[in-house]
Amino acid sequence: MIFNELRILLLFRCRQTLRMIRSIGWVLLLILPIVFMFSLILLDLINQYPHPAVAVLFLVSLLQLQLYRGDHSLVSSLQTPNILVFSLEYYILMSPIISFMLSWGDWINVGILILGIPLVSLFSARSKSRFFTQFGKDIIRLPIALFEWRIQIRRQWPIFLLLYVLGVLILKYPVVLVILVMVLAMLLAASYEYIEDKELVELLQLEKGGLLWQKTKLMTLYFHGALLPHYTLFLVVNGSYWYLLPVVALVGQLIILFGLCYKYANYHPDYERVHNQLSLGLFMACFVVPYFTPFLAPAAVVWLIILAFRAQKRLTHYYA
């Protein structure tokens, strides 16, 4: 009975994946080469820096997925134990990574992943609502102008905290700073999908410099201020790679700024959310795809400038 349920569930997941691919359409032709190149970069980095923290970062990503997936009630309705269903799905998802790790003999990371996936599968959506969200509300204090960050960090503060601490502990590897800044920037930029009340937009728009300037100023201060210990430690430990610091900090700033400008370039007072995941992924890919970055990065900057003008025009139209 259990095996039959698992077989049906896996077929259902396959159909879901195919349906999602069809919904993307012709854009898939653009996304696939970028995803392929990014995967090669990721595998090369894992091979060069076989630190146990690599497996921990993958488990953190799975934990985030586990806490915010919306099918807990569906899985609970099956006779198969939840932990078995979730673990099987995550083992299948991580099987390419585990296979590559086995091919170059990285047994430590493989062991951490194999033992950690069932532990991740023990968490449920109720765990998030009972503990993570409430504790996040108690410890996260940010200005109201950064309400998007406040929502995102309060919901996912364990992810941010773990990334922050791991970044300090393993910063002796230069690539860690690159990964840390890019991942944090992507998480924060993704928070700009939420639309605030019209009263708050109007209030910030009336302040000196307007809403975009106020938010840009605060996000710059808080983002780089929070990472100042990492920047300092990086210069102390990896002084010979000092030139990486301004480049990585600038790219992180641009990614967050893109999320902000994309939101208000597509702003409407009646909207509740602006879906920006695909655009954010394409923008970030312009800075990480090898060999093509010198050509794609300037195009990404031009895209950002166009969005900034559109965002300012849209805000002026509604709140002049």
N, C-alpha and C positions, 0 to 999 in steps of 0.2 A: 504493500500500500504506500509506504513511504517513498520507495523508488519510483513508483508511478506518479506520485505527486511532484517529485523533483523533476522528472522528465517533462511533465506538462508545464511546470513553472519555467524551465529552461527554454522550452519552445516558445512560451509566451514572451520571455525576455528577448529572444531572437526576433520575434515579430515586432516588438516594440522598437528594437534597434533599426530594423529595416524601415519601419514607418518614419522614424526620426530622420533617417538618411534621405528618404524620398521628400520629406517636408523641407529639407535644406535646398534641394534642387541643384541648379547649375553652380551655385556658390561652392558646392562641394569640390569642384574642379580646382578652385583656388585654395581651399582649406587643406586638402589632402597633402599637397607637396609641402606646405608649411608645417603640418603636423608631423610628416615623415622626417623632415630636416630637424625639427625640434626634438623628436624622439632620438635621433642619432646623436645630437648634442648631449641629451640627458644620459644616454647610455655611455657615451665617452667620458663624461664627468664622473659617473658612478665607477667606471673602470679605473680612472686615474686616482680617485680619492675613495678607496673602499673603507670608509669610516662607518662604524655602527650607527651613527646619527642618520645615515641615509635611509636605513630601514625604519628608524623612528619617524622621520619626516613622511614616509609613505603611510605609516600607520596613523599619523596625525591627520593626513588627508582622508583616509578611510573613516576615521572617527567623525570628522566633519560631515562626510557623506551619510554615515550611519545616523547621526543625530537629526539630520534635516531631510531625510528621505520620507516620502509621504505614503509609503505602502506598508507601514508597520501593522495596521489593522488587517490588511489583506493577508500578510504572512501569518499573523496570529490566528486567523481562521482556519489554517491548515492543520492537519494532524501531525505533520512533521515538526519537530522542535525548531523554534525560531533560530537558535544559534547554529543549527545545522544548515538551514536555508541560507542565512546571511553569510556564513563562513564559506559555503560552496561558491556563492556568487563572487565573493572577494578573492578566493583562490583562483577562480577562472579569470577574473579581471587582472590579477597580479601575475598570472602564469608567465607572460612574456618576460617580465622583469626578473622573476625567480629563475627562469631558464637561462637568461643571459648571465645572471650572477653565478649559477652553477657552472656555466661554461668556462668562466675564468677563476673558479675555485673560491668564491667569496662565501664561505660556509657560515660565517658569523651573521651577516646580513640575512642570508636565507633562513637561518634558524630563528632570528628575531621575527621575521615576517611570518613564518609558519606558526610560531607560538603566539604571536601578537594578534593575528587575525581573529581567532576565537574570542579573545578578550574584548576586542573591539565590537564583536557581534553581540556581546552581552548587553551593551547599552541600548536603550530604547528612547523614543521621543519623550516619554514621561521623565526620563533622567534629565533631559535638557530642560524641561519646563520646571521641574521641581528644584533643581540645584543650580545649573549653569546660568540660566537667565536671571534668577533672583539674586545670586551672588554677584553677577555682573552689574546689576542695577545698583548694588550697594557700593561697588568700588570704582566704577567708571564715572568720572566727572569731566565733561567737556563743555565748551561754550555752546549755546543754542544754535549759533551759526554753523556749527559742525554737527548738527543733529544726525546726519547720515552716518558719520563715524560713530557717534554715540550708540546708535541702534546696532550697527555692525559689530562693534567691539563688545557691547553688552551681551549680544547673542553668542558670540564666538570667542569670548575672552580666553578660554583655555588654549585655543589654537594660537592666538597672538602671544600669550605668555610663554608657551612652549617654544615658539619660533624665536622669541626675543632672548630667552635664556640659552637655548642651543646656539644661537648666533654668537653669544659671548664665549661659550665654552669651547667652540671649535673654530674660532676665528683665525687660528694659525694657518688655515688653508685659505688662500686668497679668493678662491671661487665662492666660499661661503658668504662673503659680503655681497657678491653679485646676486646669488640666489636669494638671500635674506631680503635685500632691498626690493628686488623685483617681485617676490611673492607678497610682501607686505603692501607694496604699492598696488598690486593687482587686487588684493582683498579690499583695500580702502577705496580704490577707484570703482569697484563693483558696487559699493554702498550707495553710489550716486544714482541708483535706479529709483530711489524713493522720492516722491514729490511732497514738499511741505505745504502747509496751509498758505492760502493767498495772503493772509495778514502778515505772516513772517516774511514772505518774499517782498512784500511792499515795504515793510519796515527796514530790511537790509538794503533794498534798492535805493531808499531815500538817504542812507548814510553816505559819508564822504567817499567818493570813488565808486559807489554802487555795489551791488551784491557780488558780482564776480571778483572785484578787487578785495572785498572784505573776506570772502571765503578763501581766495588764493593766499592772502596774507596769513590767515590763521592756519591753513593747512600746511604752509611752508614752515611756519614757526613750530607747530606741534610735531610734524613728521620728522624733520631734521633734528629738532630738539630731543625727541625721544631716542633717536639713533646716534646722538652725539657720543655716548660711551663706546658704541661700536666703531664709530669713525676714529676716535682717539686710539682705541686699542689696536685697530687695524694699522694705523700709522706706526705704532710702537713695535708691533710684531712683524708687519710686512712693509717696512719702510721702503724697500726697493720697488714695491708696486704702488707707490703713492699716487701715480697718475691714474690708477683705476678709480680712486675715490671720487674725484669730481665728475668723472664720466658716469659712474653708476648712480651717484646722487642726482645728477641732472636727468638721467633716463627715468629714475623713480619719480622725480618731480613731474616730468612730462606725462607719464602714465596716469598719475592722479589728476593732473590738470585736464587730460583728455576726458576722463570720466566726468569731471565737473562741466566742461564745455559741451560735451555730447548731451548731457542731461538738459541743459537750458537751451541748446540749439533745437531740441525736440520738445520743448516745454509747452504745456497747455494747462491752464488753471484747473480744468476738469479731470486731468489725468491723475492717477494714483501712482503709477510706476512707469518708468522708461526702461525698456529691456536693452541692456548695453553689452551683454556678455560676448556676443559674436564680434562686435566692433572693437571691444577692448582686446580680445584675443588677437585680432588681425593687427591692431596698432602695436601691441607688444611684440608680435612676431617680426615686425619690421626692424627691430633692434637686436634680435637674437639669431636670425637666420644667417649662417656663415656665408661668406663670399658675396651675398646679395645685400648685406647691411649698408655698404656705402651708397647703394642706389635707393634702397627702400627707406632708410632713415630720413633723408631729406624730404621724400614724399610724405612720410608720416608727419613731419613737422608742418609742412604746408597744409595737410589735412587738419591738423590741430588749429592752425591760424584761421582757416576758413570756418571751423566750428566756433571759434571764439568770437568772430565777427557776427556769425549767425545768432549765437547765444545773446550777445549784447543787443542785437537788433530785436530779437524776440522779447527780451525783458523790457526794452524801451517801448515796444508796441503795447504791451499789457499794463505797464506801470510807469509810463512817462509822467 
